[in-house]
Amino acid sequence: MKEVKFSLVFRDMWQSAGKYQPRVDQLVKVAPAIIKMGCFDRVETNGGGFEQVNLLYGENPNKAVREFTKPFHEAGIQTHMLDRALNALRMSPVPKDVRKLFYKVKKAQGTDITRIFCGLNDARNIIPSIVYAKEAGMIAQASLCITHSPIHTVKYYVDLAKTLIDAGADEICLKDMAGIGRPVSLGKIVAGIKAYKKDIIIQYHSHAGPGFNMASILEVCNAGCDYIDTGMSPLSWGTGHADIIAVQEMLKDAGFKVKEINMAAYMDVRTQIQEMCDDFLGYYIPDLNHINNSLLVKPGLPGGMMGSLMTDLEDNLKSLNKWKVKNNQPELTTDDLLIKLFDEVAYVWPKVGYPCLVTPFSQYVKNLALMNVMQMEKGKERWSMIADTIWDMILGKAGQLPGPVAPELVKMAKDQGREFETQDPQSYFPDKLDEFREEMKKNGWELGEDDEELFELAMHPEQYRAYKSGKAKADFEADLAKRKAAKNAPAEGAAELPKSITVNVEGQNYKVEIAYGNDVPAAAPAAQGAPAAPAGEGADLLAPLEGKFYLVKDNSETPAKVGDAVKEGDVVGYIEAMKTFNAIKADRDGVITAILVSSGDSVEEDDVIMKIG
């Protein structure tokens, strides 16, 4: 009787439901109850977006990881994290020295296993992470990103697994992030890997949304899979994962040896998760994410992205409908925009070479598709707004695409003077740790235990700076207050909604103005505590889309300032939308006479962000 073991993907449950992760006090409280359930040999505690979203609401992620992993270690349960290979924990590539520090820090903080994946399945991105993880004493679990296309065959995946095993991978994960892997094919992939190396540990990760994953779990277990990722109520199914109860009962009936579930503890954990939702996390979980939807089979978008997608879609729909009202056109519903997006993703995906739709490439393809839809709805051309990071994917700077790029995009690249790349992707991103050490020294910031604070700044520079200044917490508290007020106020009670709140961050009070509908809020306090530059003379430079404004996207750039001469086409800032930095370009020659928003401020489409005279 073969034993199948279970992992609770606690981090991914939240990632797949909405935007944020629980606070450290909530994590520490729920850990003993998860342990008491008695059915889990592994728990996913961190990785992926976990650290980044902690920073976004003003919490130190290093403290959260250390305190959450500790009780599982004491109980003999392995902890694991999600690792984006070349991108480590973020959306963009990471210098080699930061990647190496990443594994040392996470091992010291208590993470046992790193699940390494590359959305292009480019072994050049995965293999260095295998080496760095093992050098740090971690278990290196290399992933096959599963999707369904003419290129992604059973042989393709078995051959990739062989390459990764030969390179030193301790384990293999079938990362079926969209849940669109076909069950029989998945079983054949597992069988093929086990035929190559019988004792290799294989873990299967799948999302429930499209409807395949219970059949897929049974097929991979029959083929020899060792661990199955599961979720639990109230965050199972929908864009999440199969519930541990159903999976355990199905495998028990099929004759597998599985651990029993302490149902009293299950209900305790379930109650605590609901309390976390009621506290604040539920305000960032769209209702549609609780529902399975076989429409996801066509676009193949991953469950981990659907959590944030629906929130992003709400914001984009408001922006688009605002434009439509202004131009005397009928408004769209959420379903209208969602179907248009799904259809456009299916159109765009083959054109950009079939990257697996997983972070960051799922966001790139989705963002490109959504930009196309938004522009075409306004009567503009498809492909008229492509962020530099998306171009990096198309051009091969992030790794080799599985398939060819469409001729029209090749021509567009040539017309814009862009070149296709074939070098090792890491070669484009030189070491940076010394620069970040110098910044911490200059600011009087501690490097942290095991250099963990240095790592956090190097991994998430803009978010870490906003966290340290208190701006991140102030912005989050203001947004949460707005969401709570809007949800709880009576229909006719708009006038009763709060117009401002005061947020205390490390002894410093911030008054944050809150706006509703089409009102324009006062600018949030700048990170340095300085007001925005006064308005000058000249033409308005408008925000091309909704998001957060930044003057630079990384340390290599010099921020634009009042008095700078610019030429048409010069990049003068960025808007971070849907996890992508979109360049803002000067639309004329001239001089910047005013910068009207501060780095990190939220802007809406067509807001005036600068004046150029």
N, C-alpha and C positions, 0 to 999 in steps of 0.2 A: 504494500500500500504506500504510494508516494505521498510525502508530506508537502503541502503548499503553505507558505507562510504569508502573513499580511503586513502591509505598511499602511499607516494612516498618513495621507498627504495633507497634513493640517495647513501648511502654508498655501498649497495650491487650492485647497477648498475655498479660502478667502480670495485668492487671486482670481479664481474663476467665477466668483460670485459678484465681486464689486471692485472697489478701488483700493481700500485700505486693509491693513492687518491689525489684529488686536494689540492693545498696549501691553507692556511688560507685566504689569500687575495682573492682567487678565490671563496671560500666558502661564504665569507661575501658579495661579489658582487652578487652572484647568488641567495642568500636567498630571497631578496625582490621580485624578479621576480617569484620565486616558490610560494611565498605567494599570489602574484597578480593573479596567475592562478585560485585561488578561489575554487578549487575542492578537496583540501587535508585537512583532519582533523588531519593527522599524517604525520610526516617525520622521516625517519630513518637517524640520523645524525652521529652516531659513533658506536663503539663496534667492535667485531670480529677483523679483521686485521687492522682496521683504525688507531689505535694508533701506532701499530708496524711499519707500512709502513711509517708513518710520521717520526719516528725516523730514518728509513733506508735512507731517503733522507735529514736528517739533520734539521727537523722542530720539534718544541715542540708541542706534541699532546694535552697537557692540554690547551694551548692557543687556538688551533684550535677548541676544543670541546666547550670551554666557548663562543667564539665569534660566532660560527655557531649556537648554540642553542638559543642564546639571541633573535634574531629577531623573531623566531617562537613563543617563549613564549609571546613576546609582542603582537603578532597577534592572540593569543589564540589557536595555533596549538600545539598539543602534540608532543614531541620528543621521539624517542625510539632507543635502541641500541641492539646489538646482544651479548649474554652472554653465554659462553661455560661451565657454571656450575662449576664442579671441576677444569676446566682449565681456568676459567674466560675469559681473553682476549688472551690467548696464546695457544700453542699447547700442553703444558705439565701441569700436575697438580700443583695447587697453594696451599700453606699453608693456614690454616684456618684464621690466623690473617690478612693475605694479602687479602683473600676473603672478610672479613668483612669490611676492609678499602676501598676496591673497590667500594662498593655501596655508602658509605658515600661520597667518592670523586665524583662519577658520579652524584649523586643527587645534591651536592653543585655546580657542574659545569653546571647543567641545564638539565640533562637527566631525563625525567619523567618515562619512562617505560623501564624495562629490559626484554628482551625476552630470557628466560633461556632454554637451551637445552643440552641434553647429547646424544651423538651419539649411546650410548648403550641403551638409554631409561631407565637407571637405576635410579629409584626414589631416591636411597640413595645419588646420586650426585645432583639431582635437588632440593629436599626438603630443604636442608640447605640454598641454594641460595634464595629460596622463603622467608625463615625466615629472612635472613640477609637483603634482599631488602626491605621487609616491615618494618623492624626495622629502616632502613635509610629513610623511607618515600617515597619509590618508589612504583610504580604499578608493581606487580610481574606477568608477563605473562609466564606461563609454556608451553613448547612446546612438541608436539608429533612429533618425527622425522619420516617422512613418507618414507617407501620404499615398495618394492613388493617382497615377498618371502613366502614360505610355512608357516613361523612362524608369519609373520606380517599380521594378519587377522583383520577384523573389530572389533571383540570382543577384541582382544589384545589391540587395540588402545582405545576403549571405556573404558575398565577396567583401563588402565593407566591414562586416563583423570580423572576418578572417584577418583583414588588414589591422584592425584595432587590437585584436587579441595578440597578433604577432608583435605589435608595438608595446605590449605590456599591460593592456587593460585587464584589471582583476575581475570585472564583471561586465555584462552587456545589458543595457536597458532598451526595450522596444518602446520608444516614446511616441505613442499614438495620440498626439496632442490635440488633434481635431476629432478623434474617434471615428475617422473615416477609413481606417485600415479594414480590409475585407477579412472576415474571420478565417476562412480556409487558407488564404494566402499567409496570414499571420502565423497560423499553425505550421505551415511549410517552412517559414523563415526560422522559427524556433527549432524545428527538427533539423534543418540544415546546419544551424550553428552547433547544436548538440552533436551532430555527426562529425563535425570538425574537431570539437573539444568537448568531450563528454561531461567533464566536471566543471565547466564554466557556469557560473551562477547567472541566471537570466531573470530579470524583473520586467514585468509588463505594466505600463502606465497608459490608461485610456480615459477619455472623456465620454460622458453618456449621451450628450446632445443629439447626434444624428440617429442613435438607436441601435448601433451594431455591438456595443461593447460587452454586454453579457454573453452573447454568442462568442465573441472574440476571446473573452476570458476563458471560457470552457475549452475552446480550440487550443490556445497556447498551453493550458495546463495539461491537456491530453498529449501535447507534443513534448512536455518536459520542463515547462517553466517553473521556477522556484519561488518567486515572490510576486504577489499581486498588489498593486496600489488600490486603495479604496478610500471612499469618503464616508460621511455619516450625516444623518438628519440633524438640523434642517438645511444643510448645505450639500446634500447628495442629489444625484440626478440633475436634470436641466443642463446648464453649461458646466456642471461639476462632474462627479465621478459616481460610479455604482456604489450603493450603500453596502457597508460591511455585512449587514444582516443577510441581504439577498445573496451576496457572493458566497458567504460562508455556508448557507443552506444549500445552494446549488452545488458547490464542490463536495460537500458532505454526501449529498445524494448520489453524486457521480463516483463515489468510492475513494475520494482523497482523504488523507489524514489532515485535519484542520483543528485549530484551537477553538475552544468554546468562548462564548461572549458572556461576560457578566452584565446582564441586562439592567440591573440596578445602576451600575456604573455608567452604562450607555445612556440611560435616561438622565443621569447627573450631568454628563458631558453635553448632551443635547440641550438641557435646560440652560447651562452656562453659555453655550453658543447663542441661544436665543436672547439671553440677557445682554451679550455683547452686541448683538444686532440692535436691540432696543436702546442701548446706551448711545451708540453713534454709528456703528458700522453699517447698520441696515439702511441708513440714509443714503448710502452709496451703492446699494444693491438694487438694480432695476428689476421689476416684477417679472419681465420676460425671461430673465436668467434662471428662473426656477422651472422653466418649462422645456421639455425635450422638443426638438424641432428638426425634422428630417430635411427641411430646406437647407440645412447646413451641409448636406452631402455634396451639393453642387459647388459652393464656394470653398468648402474645406477649411473654413476659419477655425482656429483652435479655441478650445474652451477657456484657456488661460487669458485669451485676449477678449473674449466676449464679455467678461466682467466689466472691463473699462469701455468696450466699444459702445454699449448701449448708453452709457453716461455721455461719452463723446458725441454720440449721434443726437442726443437731446439738444446739446449745445449747438451743433451744426444745423439742426433743423430750425431752431429759433433764429439763427443768423440768416439762413436761407429764406425763411418765411418773411423775415423783416424786409429783405430785399424784394421779395415777390409782392408784398403789400405796397411797397414804395413804387413798384413798377406795374401796378394794376394787373397782377397775375394771380391765379388761384393758388392758395397755400397747399402744401403737401402734408400728409399725415406721417407719423413715425413708420407705419407699415409701407407707405409709398416709398419713402427714402430707403428703408431697409432692403426692399426688393430691388430697387435700382442699384443699391450698393452690391448686393449679392451677385446680380447679373454682371456688373462691371468687374468685380473681382474675378469671376469666371472668364471674362474676356481678357483682362490684363495679365493674369497669371502665366499663360503660355507665352505671351509676348515678351515677358521679362525672364524667360528661361527656366520656368518650373522650380523656383526655390521652394523648399518645404515651408509651409505656412506656419512658422513658429518664430518666436522672438529672436531677432528683431525683424525678420523678413516678412512675417505675417503683418506686422504693423506697416512696413514699407509698402507692401502690395495693397493692403487695405487703404492706407493713406493716399496712395497714388490713385486708386479706384475712386475713393471718396472725393478727392480733389477734381478728378475728371467729371464726376457726376455734378458736383457743385458748379464747376465752370460751364459745363454744357447746359445746365439748367438756367444759367445766366446768358446763354447765347454765345459762349466763348468756345474755343477749340479744345478738344481732348489733348492731353499731354502739355497743356500750357503752364502748369506749375509743378515742377519736379524738384524736390529738395536735394541738396548735395549728397546727403547720406543715401538717398535712393539711387542717385547716379552712381555712387560708389559701388552699390550692389550690382547695378546693371553693367558697369565697366569691369567688374571682376576684382575691385580693390579689396573687397571683403572675403574673397575666395572664389573658386571656380563654380559658376552656375551649372546645374545638371544638364540644361538644354540650351539651344541657341537663342540669341536675342533677335527679336523681330526686325526686319529690314528698315522699317520706318524709324525705329529707335536708334539703330546703327547710324542712319543718315543724320538724325537729329544730333547725335553725339559728335559726328564729324563736322557738321555745320557750326557747332558751338566750340569747336577746337578741343573736344574731350577725346582722350585716348583710352583704348582698352588695355587692361593690365594682365600680366601673367606671372608676376613675381609672387614670392611667399607673402601673404597679406601682412604678417608681422613686420616686415621690412619697412612698411610705410609709417610705422608708429614708434619713434625713438623713445628711449628711456626718459622718464620725467620725475622720478622720485626726489632727486636733489632739488628741483625747483619747488616741489611741494614742501620739502623740509624747510627750505628757506622762507617760504610763506608762513609756515607755522611759527618759526623762530621770530619773524618780524612781527607777527600778531600776538606773540606771547602765549600761544596755544601749546598745551602738552601733547607729546607724541602718543601718549596712551600706553597702557599695558600691552606688551608685545607689539608695539608700534601700530596698534589698532586704530588710533585716531588719525595718524598719518595716512594709513590705508584708506580710511573713510573719505578724507579730503581728496586723495588721489583718484579714488574710484568715482565719487560723485561730487565734483568740485562746486558746482553752482548750488546744489541742494545743501551741501555741508555748510557753505558760507551763509546761506539763508537760515539754516538751523542755528548756527552759532550767533547770528545777529538777533535772533528772536523773530525775524520777519516770517519764517515758515509757520511758526506756531500762531502768530497773529493772523495770518492769512487763513489758516485752517479753521481757527476758532470763529472767524467772521463768516466763512463759508458754511460751517456747520450750523451756526446760529440762524443764518438765512434759510437753510434747508428745513430746520426744525420749525421755524416760525411759519414758513410757507405750507408745511404739511399739517400743522396743528391749528392754524388760524381758521375761523369760520369763513364761509364763502364771501360774505360781505365785509369781512374784517380787515381789508388791506391796510386801512389807516391805523390799525392797532399793531401792525408789525413793527419790530424795533428798527430804528434808523441807525443805531450805532451800538457797539459794545466796547467795554474796556477789558483788555487782555493783559495779564501780568506775566511777564517772561523774565525769570531770574531777578525779580525785584524791580524791574522796569515796567511801568504801565504804558500800554499802547492803546490809544483810542482808534477804533477801526470803524469807518463808515460802511453801512450796508445799503446796497441799492437793489431794487426789484424791477422786473420787466425791462423797459427801455430806459430807465433812469440811469444816470451816470454817477458812479460813486466818487467820492473824493479819493485822491491817490493814497495808497497805503504808505506808511513811513518807509523811506528808503533804507537800505541795509546799513548805510553809514549814518543815518539819522538826519541827512540833509534833505532839504526840499528839492523838488524838480526845478530845472532851469526855468527862468521866467520866459514867457512867450515873446518872440521877436517878430520881426517883419519877414514876409516871404510866403511862399506857397506851402500848402499843407501836404505832408507825406502821410498817407493813410495806411493803417494796418490792413494787409491783404486777407487776413483771416483772424479768427478768434483764438486766443491762447495766452501764454505768458511771454512778456517782452523781455529780451536780454540784449545787452549791447555786444556781448561776445559769447561764443559757445564753448571756448576753452582758453587756457592760459597762453596759447601761442598767438592770440590776436590782441591788437591794441584797440581799446574801445574808442568809438567816435565821440567827439566832444564839440561843444559850441565853439564856433570859430574855424572848424575844419573846412577846408575846401574839398568838395566832392565832384566827381564827374558822373554823368548818367550811367547807371549800371553798377556803380560801386556799392558794395555791401556795407550798410550802416547799422545793422542790427539783425536780430532774429526773433521769430515768434516760435516758441515751443508749443506745438499742438500735437496731440495724439502721440507723444513720446518722440517726436521728430522736430529738429531745429530747421525752420524754414527761413531762408535768407530774405531780408528786406533790402531792396535796392533803391538807390536814389533814382528818381524819375526825371532828373534834369541836372545840368551843371549848376554849381553855385556854392554857397557857404551855409553850413548849418547854423541857424540863428537861434534855435530853441530845441531842447529835448524835453518833451512834455510828460514823459512817464519815466519811472525808475526801473532799473533791472529787477525782474521778478514780479512786476505789476501785471495784473490781468488786463487784457484789452479785448475789445470786441472788434469785429470786422468794420472797417471804415472809421475807426477812432483815429483822431489825429495824434501821431506819435512824435513827429518832428516838424520843424519848419525849415525850408531851404530858400534862402534869398539870393 
